[in-house]
Amino acid sequence: MTSQLKTVLLLGLLSAVIIGMGGLVGGRTGLVIACGLALVMNIGSYWFSDSIVLRMYGARELSPEEAPWLHRIVEDLARRAGVPKPRICTIPEEAPNAFATGRDPEHGVVAVTDGILRILSPEELRGVLAHEMAHIANRDILIQTIAGVMGSVIVMLANMLQFAAIFGGSRSNDGEGGGTNPLAAIVMAILAPIAASLIQMAISRSREYLADETGARLCGQPLALAGALHKLSGAAGALPLHSGNACTEQMFIVKPVFGFGGSMNNLFSTHPPIEERIQRLVDMNRTGQYR
């Protein structure tokens, strides 16, 4: 299935969830409002989801003068991958992690935290950047960014509905609106985070294996990427992210831990087991499949 078709299907699924929430909780009025919101989110997610995510994490673009060595690495990897050189941003977080975003390779962005620049060797960092470049080259950055933004909206709406159920009174019996059905709002508040997590999981976890494989070929050092994954998996669990949203966790190279209230999203893993990813890279190195 092409990334374009996956994007269309994802937008349709997320729109159905938003419209269903509006209709169940707000009757006909809620349905109309939810349809309008779904339309706005469809347009906004395609064109602005990358900017939204970057702002969510307080990312700042790095100029070539600030980090010439980092730009040289990214430029070389982009050339090897056959894609335009992406912008490079830093995130003011000690938790070591990285992600790529953008609606297509021509608008690609690679974002790295301050923490990852401190704990990885140059070879390991090159492996991580190659993994993110692989996401850009494989054209799966749009769908994972949209999933994060739309999932965040669904959870936000669920929280708003829960608040409305407590303070807004009951909906009229004719279902025309004029209030919020408390029971329906509570049900949606419970189900929405689960739905958001399932949507994230619907984005096949095999894309991480593919990005590891492609990234190993781009950097030419599978063991460097394997070493980076080993370091990141341990450090990311000990150092939480203090910005962003758990609905965007599938964008990162390793599953992050967030430093605020828990989420039902944590019941589901958006990443394959780190041990399996490392073992695949070790096997690639042994058999020479990356050459």
C-alpha positions in Angstrom: 0.0 0.0 0.0 1.4 3.4 -1.0 2.1 6.1 1.6 -0.4 8.3 -0.1 -3.2 5.8 0.2 -2.3 5.1 3.8 -2.5 8.8 4.5 -6.0 9.1 2.9 -7.2 6.1 4.9 -5.7 7.5 8.1 -7.4 10.8 7.6 -10.7 9.1 6.9 -10.4 7.0 10.1 -9.5 9.9 12.3 -12.3 12.0 10.8 -14.8 9.2 11.5 -13.7 9.1 15.1 -14.0 12.9 15.6 -17.4 13.0 13.9 -18.6 10.0 15.9 -17.5 11.8 19.1 -19.5 14.9 18.1 -22.6 13.0 17.2 -22.6 10.7 20.2 -22.1 13.5 22.8 -23.6 16.5 21.1 -26.5 15.2 19.0 -27.2 16.9 15.7 -25.4 20.1 16.8 -22.4 18.2 17.9 -22.4 16.3 14.6 -22.3 19.5 12.5 -19.5 21.0 14.7 -17.5 17.8 14.5 -17.9 17.7 10.7 -16.5 21.2 10.4 -13.7 20.3 12.8 -12.8 17.2 10.9 -12.6 19.2 7.6 -10.4 21.8 9.2 -8.1 19.1 10.7 -7.8 17.3 7.4 -6.6 20.4 5.6 -4.5 21.6 8.5 -2.9 18.2 9.2 -1.7 17.8 5.7 -0.2 21.3 5.3 0.8 22.2 8.9 1.2 19.0 10.9 5.0 19.2 10.8 5.0 22.9 12.0 2.6 22.0 14.8 4.8 19.1 16.1 7.9 21.2 15.9 6.2 24.0 17.9 4.9 21.4 20.3 8.4 20.4 21.2 9.9 23.9 21.1 12.2 22.9 18.2 14.7 25.5 16.9 16.3 25.3 13.5 20.1 25.0 13.5 22.0 27.0 10.9 25.1 25.6 9.1 27.2 28.1 11.0 26.0 26.8 14.4 26.7 23.1 13.7 28.7 22.6 10.5 29.7 19.1 11.4 26.1 18.1 11.9 25.0 19.7 8.6 27.9 17.8 6.8 26.6 14.5 8.1 23.0 15.2 7.1 24.0 16.5 3.7 26.1 13.3 3.0 23.2 11.0 4.1 20.7 13.0 2.1 22.9 12.6 -1.0 23.2 8.8 -0.4 19.4 8.5 0.1 18.7 10.6 -3.0 16.6 13.2 -1.3 16.9 16.9 -0.7 18.9 17.9 2.4 16.3 18.3 5.2 16.3 21.2 7.7 17.9 20.4 11.1 16.3 21.3 14.4 17.2 20.9 18.0 14.8 20.3 20.8 15.6 21.7 24.3 15.3 18.3 26.1 17.8 16.2 28.0 15.9 13.0 27.1 18.0 11.6 24.2 15.8 11.0 21.1 15.2 12.1 17.5 12.4 12.2 14.9 11.8 13.2 11.3 8.8 15.1 10.0 7.5 16.9 6.9 4.8 16.3 4.3 7.3 15.1 1.7 11.1 14.8 1.2 11.2 18.3 -0.3 9.9 19.6 3.1 11.8 17.2 5.4 13.0 18.1 8.9 15.2 16.1 11.2 14.9 17.0 14.9 17.3 15.9 17.6 17.2 16.6 21.3 20.1 18.3 23.1 20.5 15.1 25.1 21.2 12.8 22.1 24.0 15.1 21.0 25.7 14.6 24.3 25.5 10.8 24.8 26.2 9.4 21.4 29.5 9.0 19.6 29.8 10.6 16.1 29.3 7.2 14.5 26.2 6.4 16.6 24.7 9.8 15.9 25.3 9.3 12.2 23.4 6.0 12.5 20.5 7.7 14.1 20.4 10.4 11.5 20.6 7.8 8.8 17.5 6.1 10.4 15.6 9.4 10.3 16.8 10.0 6.7 15.4 6.6 5.9 12.0 7.7 7.1 12.2 10.7 4.8 13.4 8.6 1.8 10.7 5.9 2.5 8.1 8.7 2.5 6.4 7.6 5.8 7.0 10.9 7.7 3.7 12.5 6.7 1.5 9.7 8.0 3.2 9.4 11.4 3.1 13.2 11.9 -0.6 13.3 11.0 -1.3 10.4 13.4 0.4 12.3 16.2 -1.4 15.6 15.6 -4.9 14.1 15.0 -4.4 11.7 17.9 -3.6 14.7 20.2 -6.8 16.4 19.0 -8.9 13.3 19.8 -7.5 13.1 23.3 -8.0 16.9 23.8 -11.6 16.6 22.7 -12.2 13.7 25.1 -10.9 15.8 27.9 -13.1 18.8 26.9 -16.2 16.5 26.7 -15.4 15.1 30.2 -15.3 18.7 31.5 -18.5 19.5 29.7 -20.2 16.4 31.2 -19.4 17.6 34.7 -20.3 21.3 34.3 -22.5 21.5 31.2 -25.5 19.6 32.2 -27.4 16.8 30.3 -28.4 16.8 26.6 -32.0 17.3 25.8 -33.9 14.1 25.0 -34.5 14.9 21.4 -30.8 14.7 20.7 -30.7 18.2 19.1 -27.9 19.5 21.3 -28.2 22.0 24.1 -26.0 20.1 26.5 -23.7 17.1 26.9 -24.8 13.6 27.6 -22.7 12.9 30.7 -22.6 9.1 30.3 -21.6 9.4 26.6 -18.9 12.0 27.5 -17.4 9.7 30.2 -17.4 6.7 27.8 -15.7 8.8 25.1 -13.1 10.1 27.6 -12.2 6.5 28.3 -12.3 5.2 24.8 -10.6 8.2 23.0 -7.1 7.6 24.3 -7.4 3.9 23.4 -8.6 4.8 19.9 -5.7 7.2 19.5 -3.3 4.4 20.5 -4.8 1.9 18.2 -4.5 4.4 15.3 -0.8 4.8 16.1 -0.4 1.0 16.1 -2.3 0.8 12.8 0.8 2.6 11.3 2.7 -0.6 10.8 5.5 -1.1 13.3 7.4 -2.7 10.4 8.3 0.9 9.3 10.8 1.0 12.1 12.5 -2.2 11.0 12.6 -0.8 7.4 14.1 2.5 8.6 16.7 0.6 10.6 17.6 -1.5 7.6 17.7 1.5 5.2 19.5 3.6 7.7 22.2 0.9 8.2 22.8 0.9 4.5 23.0 4.7 4.3 25.5 5.0 7.1 27.3 1.7 6.3 27.6 0.8 10.0 24.8 -1.4 11.3 26.6 -1.8 14.6 26.8 2.0 15.1 23.0 2.2 14.8 22.6 -0.8 17.1 24.9 0.8 19.7 22.9 4.0 19.5 19.6 2.1 20.0 21.0 0.4 23.0 22.1 3.6 24.6 18.9 5.5 23.7 16.5 2.8 25.0 18.1 2.9 28.5 18.5 6.7 28.7 15.1 7.5 27.2 13.4 5.5 29.9 15.3 7.3 32.7 15.0 10.8 31.3 11.4 11.8 30.5 10.4 14.4 27.9 8.8 17.4 29.5 7.2 18.9 26.3 5.0 17.4 23.6 2.3 14.8 23.7 2.2 11.0 24.2 0.2 10.8 20.9 3.4 11.7 19.0 5.5 8.9 20.5 5.5 6.9 17.3 7.5 9.6 15.6 10.6 9.0 17.7 13.4 6.6 17.0 12.9 5.0 20.5 9.7 5.1 22.6 9.9 8.1 24.9 8.7 8.5 28.4 6.7 11.7 29.1 7.2 13.6 32.3 3.6 14.5 32.9 0.4 12.6 33.8 0.0 9.1 32.6 -1.9 8.1 29.5 -3.8 5.0 28.4 -1.6 5.3 25.3 1.1 3.6 27.4 -0.9 0.4 27.3 0.1 0.0 23.7 3.6 0.0 22.2 4.1 2.0 19.0 7.6 0.6 18.6 8.9 -3.0 18.1 11.0 -4.5 20.8 14.4 -2.8 20.9 16.2 -6.1 21.4 14.7 -7.4 18.1 15.8 -4.2 16.3 19.3 -4.5 17.6 19.5 -8.2 16.7 18.4 -7.5 13.1 21.2 -5.0 12.8 23.8 -7.4 14.3 22.6 -10.0 11.7 22.9 -7.4 8.9 26.5 -6.7 10.0 27.4 -10.4 10.2 26.0 -11.3 6.7 27.1 -8.0 5.1 23.6 -7.3 3.8 24.0 -3.6 4.3 26.7 -3.3 1.5 
